[in-house]
Amino acid sequence: MKKLIIVVFALLAITSSKAQLVIGELRDGNAILTSDKGRLINAYTTNLLRASQIEARFTDVKITIINSSYYLIFSGERIKSAFLVAINANNILRVADVGISCTTSDCASEMYGCIPEAGGVLACEPCANKGKCTKTVSSSSLLE
């Protein structure tokens, strides 16, 4: 009985760690952020510092389409950070359950900075100016 309870708790922990955070929806082909911007910015700023020792001052977050893929882009005066976004059959936008975020200050002035590669590859596309791009292995927990 004790082993069964431990297994159930382990399965619950695994299931909850893979839960996807709903951040928006597609309406008439447009990506709409439905999550609270302030809460996302505050949570990610705190968790990015904890996970990667990056002290960020984000001022905005939005969903953007780049090369037919959707990204959640955090931006500040001198920093950008991005997550790849998944779309389900009901046009709900979620941060991928297993993935990465890519953060840069070296190419924050570029249109998108560095972004996660689409297609399940856990890597960041480099900055056009060859600047530093930091990959943080993450899940939606960085945004909660």
Backbone hydrogen bonds, N-H to C=O, Kabsch-Sander energy under -0.5 kcal/mol:
donor,donor_aa,acceptor,acceptor_aa,energy
5,I,1,M,-2.1
6,I,2,K,-2.0
7,V,3,K,-2.4
8,V,4,L,-2.4
9,F,5,I,-2.4
10,A,6,I,-2.4
11,L,7,V,-2.6
12,L,8,V,-2.3
13,A,9,F,-2.3
14,I,10,A,-2.3
15,T,11,L,-2.7
16,S,12,L,-2.7
17,S,13,A,-1.9
18,K,14,I,-1.0
18,K,15,T,-0.7
19,A,16,S,-1.0
22,V,20,Q,-0.6
23,I,93,L,-2.6
24,G,93,L,-1.6
25,E,32,I,-2.0
26,L,91,N,-2.7
27,R,25,E,-0.5
27,R,30,N,-2.7
30,N,27,R,-2.3
32,I,25,E,-3.1
32,I,30,N,-0.6
33,L,31,A,-0.5
34,T,23,I,-2.2
34,T,32,I,-0.6
35,S,23,I,-1.8
40,L,36,D,-2.3
41,I,37,K,-2.8
42,N,38,G,-2.6
43,A,39,R,-2.5
44,Y,40,L,-2.7
45,T,41,I,-2.5
46,T,42,N,-2.0
47,N,43,A,-2.6
48,L,44,Y,-2.9
49,L,45,T,-1.6
50,R,46,T,-1.8
51,A,47,N,-2.7
52,S,48,L,-2.7
53,Q,49,L,-1.4
54,I,48,L,-1.1
55,E,53,Q,-0.6
56,A,54,I,-1.0
59,T,75,S,-3.2
60,D,75,S,-2.0
62,K,73,I,-2.0
64,T,62,K,-0.5
64,T,71,Y,-2.8
66,I,64,T,-0.5
66,I,69,S,-3.0
69,S,66,I,-1.8
70,Y,85,V,-0.5
71,Y,64,T,-2.7
72,L,83,F,-2.4
73,I,62,K,-3.2
73,I,71,Y,-0.7
74,F,72,L,-0.5
74,F,81,S,-3.5
75,S,60,D,-2.6
76,G,79,I,-2.5
80,K,104,T,-2.4
81,S,74,F,-2.4
82,A,102,C,-2.2
83,F,72,L,-1.9
84,L,100,I,-0.6
85,V,70,Y,-2.6
86,A,94,R,-3.5
88,N,92,I,-2.0
91,N,88,N,-1.9
93,L,24,G,-2.7
94,R,86,A,-2.7
95,V,21,L,-1.9
96,A,84,L,-1.5
99,G,138,S,-1.6
101,S,136,T,-2.2
102,C,82,A,-1.9
103,T,134,T,-2.4
104,T,80,K,-2.8
106,D,132,K,-0.6
108,A,105,S,-0.6
110,E,107,C,-1.5
115,I,125,E,-0.5
117,E,123,A,-2.9
122,L,120,G,-0.5
123,A,121,V,-1.9
125,E,115,I,-3.7
127,C,131,G,-0.6
130,K,127,C,-1.5
134,T,103,T,-3.3
135,K,133,C,-0.5
136,T,101,S,-2.7
137,V,135,K,-0.5
138,S,99,G,-2.4
142,L,139,S,-2.0
143,L,140,S,-2.4
144,E,141,S,-1.0
